[in-house]
């Protein structure tokens, strides 16, 4: 299963790319699918922020994202990094008090706000104070009418963006009228990007929704549910690191990630995942093996003389097969997660105490008994303890797979 997004560049008056509008797609035909706008936005947010992270080729540029009424009044944009996005108020939104308060709040939180496909209505007047960009559709309004609006409203402290710039004449005329930003087929058609989808299983999502309904949220319950799902674990750590750029200490456990997130954003995170989820057909054997390796690493640390926290070993084991699960380079994926250095080194180079634990698990998986003996000596663990850890890990992983795939 894959996620799709179309990305169309936005240019300034010097024809330099300053950002991209992200357009949700549900397949390779590069057209907007026939689905609910809320669901489209939720899936775009989950599949293109929580799962894949920054595209290093476009650092310093912003992504323009359409948000329908419900997503705005529920303050969903707070899930996204304010320095990376432009929040577009969809043209179907109603300029009522509820929306006004939401936009005012987002503005005060430091987000850049844009009015998409704008047509003048006196009810939008009070919003102008909290809007940074007004987008005018040249095809919908007509070139002359759009240019006239810009010429007559230069006193408004906003930037005007010309949408649907189809020809050189469109560009030159809108440029002369005072437009600041430009977007359209004259410059570039939307580029379709296809990536493997990362999604939580349906049952896990339901369990999480039940857990976050409690007052107050029981973080231990949330941690227990999340630790049973590889994809959701990845999404959570990816999201926390995406929105907490100034972490003093890198995240090393799910509990730590949940504490950083806090109750409010945790509820929002789960709500978005619940709306967006579209079950991925994970290879069950590979999925089970990830869980098995996680629990085995944890058990090995428990029965050794190592001073490592067991949750670090669990995390290292769970993500040791992440590249196979997500069809991506492990090095690239770990850049997104910002794990503690000893976990990263263990996963990438099998170095340090955690690396030794992973080496033992690797050798056991391959039935390389000579290497198992060597690694046991290094760690001060008996081969019988390794066997017991393996059997306990298998039982635990099988139970998790049955819970997350009740039909199997």
Protein Blocks (a to p, Z undefined) as FASTA:
>chain_A
ZZdddddddddfkopafbdcddddfbjnopacdddfklmmmmmmmmmmmmnopafklgoi
acdddddfklmmnommmmpcfklcccdddfkbccdfklmmmmmmmmmnopacddehiacd
fklmmmmmmccbdcddfklnopklmmmmmmmmmmpccddddehiabfklmmmmmmnopab
dcdjkloccdddddddddddfklmmmmmmmmmpccddfklmmmmmmmpmklmmmmmmmmm
mmmmkbfbacfbfklmmmmnommlmmmmmmmmmmmpccddddfklmmmmmmmmmmmmmmm
mmmmbfbdfklmmmmmmmmmmmmmnopafklmmmmnopafklmmmmmnogajklmmmmmm
mmmmnopaklmmmmmmmnopafklmmmmmmmmmmmmmmmmmmmmmmZZ
